[in-house]
């Protein structure tokens, strides 16, 4: 599949989405879910009601910070599960949430303060912390290295992909992003972030 076009241009498709409305997961119980997503990650709980398809469960809606929702079906009959996830086709590998670059260090300090473990990696085109929720699901807290407008992010990644391929590099890195910024005429500042090990070839 290496010859598949990677581009920010809109495809010739039957349908066209306009963004992410919400993602819904099967959670454990209400108390633990709220304790992590509201009280640790700081997502407001904006709606709580019965699951419309299974009223014996509760449907929790959290605002991830930009009006897009993360929702959970929960039940007090479910215990949280800290063991490893069982990845497979159709499973959720991880959830990634954006954090502001100027709060990156503060976020690390807050996790340290409550004793919540994490790993930090320089991912080439962004910088990330990886931790786990109360059910062992991997949570990524990512921040962009460059202050790129949201409506140009896909375009930038596609241009960085071209630069990476032309350079014969396995992963997109700073040099490819900077080449892409020049190509697109984007005059943006690089965000100040701490040094971290390169997160390539697996975490």
Backbone bond lengths (Angstrom), bond angles and torsions (degrees), N, CA, C in turn:
res aa  C-N    CA-C-N  psi(-1)  N-CA   C-N-CA  omega(-1)  CA-C   N-CA-C  phi
1 X - - - 1.450 - - 1.533 112.34 -
2 X 1.356 117.89 9.60 1.456 120.44 -177.62 1.522 112.77 -63.84
3 X 1.356 117.17 -19.60 1.454 119.85 -178.03 1.536 112.07 -90.02
4 X 1.339 117.19 4.83 1.457 120.40 178.40 1.518 109.93 -70.42
5 X 1.330 116.60 131.49 1.459 120.31 179.89 1.520 110.50 -63.91
6 X 1.328 115.74 132.01 1.458 122.34 172.27 1.513 106.19 -113.47
7 X 1.319 117.14 110.62 1.457 121.27 -171.94 1.519 109.90 -152.90
8 X 1.332 115.52 153.92 1.466 120.29 176.74 1.526 111.70 -87.23
9 X 1.343 117.25 -2.69 1.462 120.23 179.22 1.525 110.11 -68.81
10 X 1.329 116.32 142.70 1.459 120.24 -179.29 1.526 110.24 -65.72
11 X 1.336 117.43 133.61 1.462 120.34 -178.41 1.524 111.93 -77.78
12 X 1.325 115.01 163.23 1.463 120.72 172.16 1.524 106.97 -81.88
13 X 1.314 116.63 92.69 1.458 120.77 -175.61 1.518 110.54 -128.20
14 X 1.316 115.57 160.94 1.461 120.77 -179.87 1.524 111.17 -68.12
15 X 1.339 115.95 -41.25 1.455 122.09 -177.77 1.517 110.24 -116.60
16 X 1.309 116.40 168.18 1.466 120.26 175.91 1.519 109.27 -147.26
17 X 1.321 116.67 119.08 1.457 120.47 177.14 1.526 109.35 -81.26
18 X 1.332 114.96 160.41 1.468 120.10 179.04 1.521 111.98 -116.15
19 X 1.312 117.01 5.20 1.459 120.69 179.32 1.514 110.25 147.82
20 X 1.321 115.69 -178.81 1.456 121.47 176.97 1.515 108.97 -91.91
21 X 1.328 117.38 124.87 1.460 121.46 176.22 1.526 109.83 -86.09
22 X 1.336 116.23 -58.07 1.453 119.63 175.86 1.521 109.39 -159.48
23 X 1.314 114.93 160.07 1.458 123.22 172.44 1.520 106.16 -121.98
24 X 1.337 117.03 132.77 1.459 120.95 -178.35 1.526 110.42 -116.61
25 X 1.327 115.25 131.49 1.455 122.17 179.02 1.526 109.80 -119.43
26 X 1.328 115.90 156.48 1.454 121.11 169.96 1.525 106.54 -83.06
27 X 1.322 115.91 114.07 1.453 120.10 -179.09 1.514 111.27 -95.00
28 X 1.320 115.17 -168.93 1.466 119.92 175.08 1.519 107.57 -100.11
29 X 1.319 117.84 -110.05 1.456 119.70 -179.88 1.530 111.52 -102.91
30 X 1.311 115.21 163.73 1.463 121.18 -175.21 1.528 112.10 -63.86
31 X 1.325 117.65 -45.24 1.463 121.22 -175.50 1.524 112.13 -59.17
32 X 1.332 117.35 -49.68 1.464 120.84 -177.36 1.524 111.54 -69.23
33 X 1.338 116.78 -36.22 1.466 120.85 -179.55 1.524 110.24 -65.07
34 X 1.331 117.08 -44.92 1.464 120.69 178.71 1.526 110.47 -67.34
35 X 1.331 117.10 -39.06 1.464 120.84 -179.10 1.520 111.85 -59.78
36 X 1.339 117.16 -35.69 1.467 118.46 -179.83 1.521 112.04 -86.29
37 X 1.323 117.71 -55.53 1.468 119.78 -171.13 1.534 112.86 -73.43
38 X 1.328 118.02 -33.75 1.468 119.51 176.32 1.523 111.47 -87.55
39 X 1.352 116.23 -51.87 1.448 119.56 -168.84 1.519 114.33 -83.50
40 X 1.334 118.18 -24.07 1.471 120.62 176.11 1.526 110.56 -97.40
41 X 1.333 117.07 -53.88 1.466 119.66 -176.25 1.529 113.40 -83.67
42 X 1.324 117.93 -13.07 1.461 120.40 175.03 1.516 114.93 77.91
43 X 1.327 117.47 27.48 1.462 120.90 177.44 1.533 109.71 -90.52
44 X 1.321 119.47 121.03 1.460 120.05 177.83 1.534 111.41 -61.73
45 X 1.328 115.31 138.14 1.464 121.26 171.79 1.525 106.17 -83.97
46 X 1.335 117.33 109.45 1.461 120.33 -171.14 1.529 113.98 -105.19
47 X 1.329 117.64 -13.72 1.466 120.01 178.47 1.513 108.86 -154.65
48 X 1.329 115.07 136.26 1.461 121.43 177.17 1.518 107.09 -139.91
49 X 1.333 116.40 119.94 1.458 120.37 -178.20 1.521 108.79 -157.38
50 X 1.336 117.74 168.78 1.462 118.91 176.14 1.536 110.70 -63.96
51 X 1.310 115.46 148.60 1.459 121.78 171.35 1.538 107.17 -62.22
52 X 1.315 117.22 122.00 1.461 120.61 -174.52 1.524 113.04 -62.73
53 X 1.338 116.85 -25.70 1.461 120.21 -179.29 1.528 112.75 -96.72
54 X 1.339 116.12 -16.90 1.467 120.46 179.85 1.528 107.32 -147.34
55 X 1.326 117.19 81.20 1.475 122.19 -171.85 1.527 115.15 -58.12
56 X 1.321 117.87 -16.08 1.464 119.48 178.15 1.531 111.06 -73.08
57 X 1.329 117.47 -11.70 1.463 122.36 176.56 1.523 109.33 -105.16
58 X 1.324 116.19 158.30 1.455 122.48 178.04 1.521 109.25 -104.38
59 X 1.330 115.90 141.57 1.465 121.88 179.58 1.529 108.00 -109.86
60 X 1.323 117.07 115.68 1.460 123.71 -179.43 1.520 109.74 -104.85
61 X 1.338 117.00 133.25 1.460 122.77 178.33 1.531 109.16 -115.25
62 X 1.328 116.53 122.89 1.457 122.37 176.67 1.525 109.41 -113.62
63 X 1.326 116.83 135.26 1.465 121.97 175.54 1.519 107.88 -84.62
64 X 1.341 116.83 116.94 1.458 120.58 -175.53 1.524 113.27 -75.32
65 X 1.326 117.75 -6.97 1.454 120.12 175.18 1.507 114.66 127.87
66 X 1.339 116.81 -16.11 1.466 119.97 -179.20 1.524 111.42 -128.47
67 X 1.335 115.75 18.54 1.458 119.75 -178.62 1.516 113.37 89.72
68 X 1.332 117.46 -9.61 1.468 120.41 174.55 1.513 107.98 -84.10
69 X 1.308 116.55 141.82 1.451 121.30 -172.03 1.527 113.34 -105.20
70 X 1.320 114.24 145.59 1.453 122.65 166.72 1.520 105.32 -114.79
71 X 1.326 117.22 123.47 1.458 119.48 -175.69 1.523 110.54 -123.58
72 X 1.335 114.29 154.40 1.461 121.29 -178.24 1.518 110.44 -133.25
73 X 1.334 115.98 139.29 1.450 121.87 165.33 1.530 106.08 -93.15
74 X 1.335 116.81 120.88 1.457 120.19 -176.14 1.524 110.43 -129.81
75 X 1.324 114.40 162.04 1.466 121.18 176.95 1.522 108.12 -150.52
76 X 1.318 116.35 139.44 1.458 119.83 177.74 1.519 112.05 -66.21
77 X 1.323 117.24 -9.45 1.462 121.05 176.91 1.527 111.95 -80.55
78 X 1.357 117.33 -11.44 1.463 120.98 -176.45 1.524 110.40 -99.32
79 X 1.324 115.97 128.14 1.459 120.96 173.20 1.525 109.42 -87.11
80 X 1.325 115.96 147.10 1.460 119.23 174.71 1.521 109.18 -67.33
81 X 1.314 115.77 153.90 1.458 121.51 -173.50 1.525 108.79 -129.18
82 X 1.327 116.36 108.81 1.454 120.61 -177.58 1.526 113.45 -88.62
83 X 1.301 117.43 -2.54 1.449 120.41 -179.77 1.518 111.59 -70.28
84 X 1.329 116.82 173.13 1.466 120.22 -179.72 1.518 112.74 -64.65
85 X 1.314 115.60 147.22 1.464 120.87 175.45 1.527 109.09 -71.20
86 X 1.324 115.08 162.06 1.457 119.90 178.24 1.517 108.53 -113.17
87 X 1.346 117.15 87.03 1.460 119.14 -176.11 1.525 111.65 -68.62
88 X 1.309 114.55 148.97 1.454 120.81 177.99 1.506 108.24 -172.92
89 X 1.306 116.54 174.47 1.454 120.78 -179.81 1.518 109.74 -58.18
90 X 1.326 115.87 127.50 1.451 121.58 -179.21 1.520 113.83 89.72
91 X 1.329 117.76 -7.58 1.459 120.86 -179.41 1.531 110.35 -83.81
92 X 1.324 115.36 163.39 1.469 121.05 174.89 1.527 108.10 -86.83
93 X 1.328 117.18 123.00 1.465 121.03 178.72 1.525 110.60 -80.02
94 X 1.339 116.38 -50.40 1.461 120.46 175.01 1.520 109.65 -163.61
95 X 1.320 115.70 163.79 1.457 122.37 173.66 1.521 108.00 -110.97
96 X 1.327 116.53 135.03 1.464 120.78 179.21 1.520 109.71 -117.79
97 X 1.329 115.42 129.00 1.453 122.00 178.59 1.517 109.60 -120.30
98 X 1.329 115.84 146.67 1.459 120.89 179.43 1.522 110.35 -82.78
99 X 1.328 115.09 141.73 1.452 120.34 169.49 1.525 108.05 -128.49
100 X 1.325 116.17 151.61 1.460 120.98 -177.26 1.527 109.91 -68.93
101 X 1.341 117.41 136.42 1.477 120.08 -179.84 1.519 113.17 -55.18
102 X 1.348 117.08 -38.03 1.462 119.25 -177.12 1.528 113.10 -76.44
103 X 1.340 116.27 -1.54 1.465 120.26 176.60 1.529 111.25 -116.57
104 X 1.336 116.69 10.85 1.458 120.29 -176.97 1.531 111.29 -63.32
105 X 1.323 116.65 -50.58 1.462 120.50 -179.75 1.523 110.08 -64.93
106 X 1.313 116.74 -40.62 1.467 121.14 177.56 1.529 111.23 -60.35
107 X 1.327 116.13 -37.42 1.458 120.42 178.09 1.524 110.88 -64.06
108 X 1.322 116.77 -43.78 1.462 120.81 176.97 1.527 110.86 -60.26
109 X 1.321 115.58 -44.59 1.466 119.86 -178.91 1.530 111.20 -63.95
110 X 1.345 116.32 -37.74 1.458 120.00 179.23 1.524 110.86 -66.20
111 X 1.334 116.98 -40.88 1.461 120.19 177.31 1.525 110.80 -65.33
112 X 1.337 116.65 -39.87 1.463 120.62 176.82 1.528 110.69 -61.08
113 X 1.316 115.70 -42.32 1.464 120.88 -175.77 1.525 112.54 -62.33
114 X 1.337 116.44 -37.09 1.462 118.96 -179.41 1.529 111.97 -94.06
115 X 1.336 116.23 4.26 1.454 120.25 177.34 1.507 114.56 71.92
116 X 1.350 115.95 28.80 1.472 120.26 -179.77 1.527 107.84 -96.02
117 X 1.315 117.13 114.86 1.470 122.17 -173.55 1.523 111.57 -71.78
118 X 1.331 115.23 150.83 1.465 121.77 179.10 1.521 109.62 -156.14
119 X 1.326 115.72 164.04 1.468 123.57 170.78 1.512 107.83 -120.43
120 X 1.317 116.80 150.36 1.467 121.88 -178.77 1.524 109.54 -122.27
121 X 1.338 115.78 134.21 1.458 120.39 -179.57 1.528 110.94 -139.45
122 X 1.316 114.54 145.69 1.458 122.24 167.87 1.517 105.64 -89.16
123 X 1.325 116.26 111.01 1.459 120.79 -174.85 1.524 113.63 -94.36
124 X 1.294 117.49 16.46 1.465 119.86 177.41 1.507 111.96 88.51
125 X 1.314 117.39 -69.90 1.462 120.59 -179.00 1.522 111.84 -95.50
126 X 1.330 117.21 -11.09 1.460 120.97 175.34 1.520 108.75 -153.16
127 X 1.319 116.22 177.09 1.461 123.27 -174.63 1.523 106.87 -126.78
128 X 1.328 118.15 132.68 1.463 119.30 -169.52 1.514 114.66 -137.92
129 X 1.330 113.53 148.56 1.454 122.63 166.00 1.520 107.08 -107.74
130 X 1.332 116.62 140.74 1.461 121.47 177.59 1.517 109.22 -121.25
131 X 1.319 115.89 128.77 1.445 121.45 178.08 1.528 107.88 -141.41
132 X 1.321 117.65 -166.89 1.463 121.85 -179.89 1.517 110.03 -134.07
133 X 1.330 115.60 149.32 1.461 118.93 174.48 1.526 108.95 -86.01
134 X 1.319 116.72 -171.33 1.461 122.37 -175.77 1.520 113.37 -70.98
135 X 1.333 117.06 -7.57 1.459 121.06 177.37 1.527 112.70 -111.99
136 X 1.324 116.65 10.66 1.458 119.87 178.66 1.512 114.39 83.94
137 X 1.346 117.79 3.84 1.459 120.59 179.04 1.524 109.46 -73.79
138 X 1.326 117.55 133.10 1.458 121.38 179.29 1.522 110.34 -69.05
139 X 1.322 115.56 128.71 1.454 123.40 178.05 1.519 108.44 -116.45
140 X 1.323 116.55 124.73 1.461 121.93 176.65 1.525 109.13 -104.95
141 X 1.321 115.73 131.94 1.460 122.25 175.00 1.522 106.31 -112.72
142 X 1.327 115.21 103.49 1.469 120.91 -169.95 1.516 111.80 -110.15
143 X 1.319 114.84 146.27 1.458 120.06 174.39 1.516 108.49 -134.68
144 X 1.323 116.57 143.19 1.460 120.95 -179.31 1.514 110.39 -74.88
145 X 1.323 115.76 141.11 1.460 119.82 176.00 1.516 112.05 -72.50
146 X 1.318 115.44 -26.65 1.463 120.04 -177.41 1.522 109.45 -123.41
147 X 1.310 115.99 144.99 1.466 122.27 -175.93 1.530 110.11 -81.12
148 X 1.328 115.53 71.93 1.464 121.99 -175.64 1.530 109.65 -93.85
149 X 1.322 118.49 134.07 1.472 119.94 176.96 1.527 110.91 -57.65
150 X 1.332 116.14 143.24 1.463 120.65 -177.08 1.519 113.07 -55.00
151 X 1.332 116.65 -37.53 1.466 119.16 -176.21 1.525 112.90 -77.09
152 X 1.343 117.79 -1.13 1.469 120.85 177.70 1.533 112.18 -114.36
153 X 1.333 117.43 0.10 1.465 119.66 -174.37 1.525 112.43 -63.51
154 X 1.339 116.92 -44.86 1.459 119.62 179.57 1.520 111.28 -62.99
155 X 1.321 115.94 -41.25 1.459 121.60 178.66 1.533 110.46 -61.83
156 X 1.338 115.94 -41.47 1.465 119.93 179.57 1.523 111.14 -64.75
157 X 1.335 117.01 -44.45 1.462 119.37 -179.59 1.523 111.95 -63.69
158 X 1.329 116.62 -38.80 1.464 119.86 178.56 1.522 110.81 -64.95
159 X 1.334 117.20 -38.92 1.468 120.98 177.81 1.529 110.85 -69.06
160 X 1.334 116.78 -37.90 1.463 120.49 176.65 1.524 110.63 -65.39
161 X 1.320 116.06 -34.67 1.470 120.70 175.76 1.523 110.49 -61.89
162 X 1.332 117.00 -44.25 1.475 119.80 178.35 1.526 110.48 -61.15
163 X 1.334 115.73 -42.85 1.462 119.97 -179.42 1.528 110.91 -65.53
164 X 1.311 116.82 -38.12 1.458 120.85 178.61 1.525 111.68 -64.06
165 X 1.339 115.75 -44.91 1.460 120.55 -179.73 1.528 110.41 -64.54
166 X 1.331 116.29 -44.01 1.464 120.21 -179.92 1.526 111.46 -62.81
167 X 1.334 117.59 -32.93 1.457 121.70 179.96 1.528 112.17 -82.57
168 X 1.339 116.92 -8.99 1.453 120.82 -178.43 1.519 113.09 70.94
169 X 1.329 116.74 23.69 1.464 121.44 -179.10 1.518 110.67 -87.85
170 X 1.324 115.83 150.60 1.459 119.95 -178.87 1.518 112.25 -78.95
171 X 1.343 115.78 -33.81 1.458 121.18 -177.76 1.525 110.41 -128.03
172 X 1.326 115.32 150.57 1.470 119.96 174.46 1.520 108.97 -73.75
173 X 1.337 115.70 136.15 1.454 120.47 -177.78 1.520 109.30 -137.02
174 X 1.337 115.81 -174.63 1.463 121.07 -177.22 1.524 112.59 -52.24
175 X 1.329 116.57 -45.50 1.460 119.21 -175.64 1.531 111.41 -61.88
176 X 1.332 117.01 -35.23 1.464 120.38 -179.96 1.530 110.66 -73.38
177 X 1.327 116.38 -37.39 1.466 119.83 176.75 1.523 109.95 -65.56
178 X 1.329 117.01 -43.07 1.462 120.29 -179.70 1.532 111.22 -65.58
179 X 1.328 117.13 -37.05 1.462 120.47 174.30 1.525 110.00 -62.35
180 X 1.334 116.27 -41.69 1.463 121.01 179.41 1.522 111.17 -64.90
181 X 1.320 117.16 -41.06 1.465 120.90 178.61 1.523 110.67 -60.38
182 X 1.326 115.76 -42.86 1.473 120.26 178.05 1.525 110.62 -63.78
183 X 1.331 116.16 -45.31 1.463 121.18 -178.36 1.526 111.28 -59.67
184 X 1.331 115.99 -40.03 1.463 120.99 -176.82 1.523 113.07 -88.12
185 X 1.317 116.31 -4.05 1.469 119.86 179.44 1.520 112.50 67.64
186 X 1.334 116.65 31.10 1.463 120.72 179.48 1.518 110.05 -92.30
187 X 1.311 116.23 111.78 1.459 121.69 179.59 1.524 107.97 -94.65
188 X 1.340 116.14 87.41 1.460 120.87 -176.39 1.522 109.50 -124.02
189 X 1.319 115.08 156.42 1.450 120.97 -180.00 1.523 111.14 -88.58
190 X 1.322 114.07 149.70 1.471 119.42 173.85 1.521 107.64 -84.85
191 X 1.310 115.90 133.72 1.455 120.24 179.49 1.525 110.59 -76.15
192 X 1.320 116.10 145.38 1.459 121.50 178.49 1.524 109.30 -80.83
193 X 1.325 115.30 112.99 1.464 121.57 -179.04 1.521 108.94 -132.59
194 X 1.322 117.33 152.68 1.467 119.62 -179.29 1.524 112.01 -69.06
195 X 1.324 115.19 158.78 1.459 120.18 174.81 1.527 108.93 -68.56
196 X 1.327 115.29 146.45 1.467 119.78 178.34 1.508 108.56 -151.99
197 X 1.323 115.79 159.09 1.455 119.54 178.06 1.519 109.37 -66.74
198 X 1.330 115.52 151.46 1.458 120.26 178.68 1.515 109.17 -72.23
199 X 1.328 115.27 130.06 1.458 119.92 179.78 1.503 110.49 -100.38
200 X 1.329 117.73 77.05 1.456 121.44 179.40 1.519 108.57 -125.57
201 X 1.314 115.06 150.24 1.457 119.80 177.68 1.521 113.29 75.58
202 X 1.326 116.57 24.26 1.449 120.43 179.46 1.519 110.83 109.19
203 X 1.330 115.13 160.18 1.458 120.25 -179.07 1.524 110.02 -100.80
